[in-house]
Amino acid sequence: MAPITSSREEFDEIPTVVGIFSAFGLVFTVSLFAWICCQRKSSKSNKTPPYKFVHVLKGVDIYPENLSSKKKFGADDKNEVKNKPALPKNSLHLDLEKRDLNGNFPKTNLKGGSPPDLENVTPKLFSEGEKEGVSPDSLKSNTSLSSEEKQEKLGTLFFSLEYNFEKKTFVVNIKEARGLPAMDEQSMTSDPYIKMTILPEKKHKVKTRVLRKTLDPAFDETFTFYGIPYTQIQELALHFTVLSFDRFSRDDIIGEVLIPLAGLELSDGKMLMNREIIKRNVRKSSGRGELLISLCYQSTTNTLTVVVLKARHLPKSDVSGLSADPYVKVNLYHAKKRISKKKTHVKKCTPNAVFNELFVFDIPCESLEEISVEFLVLDSERGSHDEVIGRLVLAAAAEGTGGEHWREICDSPRRQIAKWHVLCDG
């Protein structure tokens, strides 16, 4: 009986040994999986993000994740202060600690505050210890302004451009604007902010914060764009739009600045520039293009079928000189009150868009006498208000082809009728 008892004890110990080895195997597997995940995550973080920007506020640098943790916000500020030479008394120094609650700098009295004196102060305005290349053309205002634009002063925009070859980044610093016009007639001031777009792709749009009640806003905001080769810089252009915030309606457009980067040598270091703000171009009333529309009125079901087919000869964008990104809004009105609205998809960068989109509207009355359809062709602007390219109204009281097309569908129900229409001012 003794041998049988010992064999049973050995048989009972086998599950225990198997359980111990299984537990060790499970722990090893989980640890290996966690280590692999960490390696993948760290390898992803080391990759340079494709063509994105990092927004820097008030001159504080933000670095990508792959840089060492030693480079934190304002880490080199102390060293820069020590190595930075003292500014002369007659130069204008921007001290961040002297800003007011709105982020603005107090005004300083300059000798002879005429525009020529301001231009002379510009080279001393942003004195830095690092190597900087200042273009002679950047210190001059645009000479192509018309006589009317010269009379209407819209202010001056100050900014800097830099390309970092080590990180392959394009850095734009919007420093300040001076002498902006007052857009609020009651307070005789403005609430300015700036939108910036990289042309011609218009994929990357950024904007500064709004500074309240000032005509000389000091933004000092930096935008860093990653993944832009230096060879591509010459093909780009920067478009700045200066606006004034309005809480109760659409923001007022003060003006714009367009900077082609072709011919600028950013390899020499940071380039300080200033440009006169000019009045924004407005599309001319002529040449707004045409729109092909098909209509069908079903008197039995009391519905109106609208097909937006094509658009042709649409004008180019005034900002970039490229074709617009058009789409069409369709509004249905009954007794001058909008009762329904639809819109097509956006067609990218084309003057001759093909939509082929159908919309069915229910008519609340038995006839089309008090019904009208409005078509708005707009240029899609991501991050800002879309600009109206042209407008078309089809109704019984409409003039020209709009009225003719409407009378034809009323006289021929259940028949699909298509016509080209010339777009008018929006």
Disulfide bonds with the S-S distance in Angstrom:
none
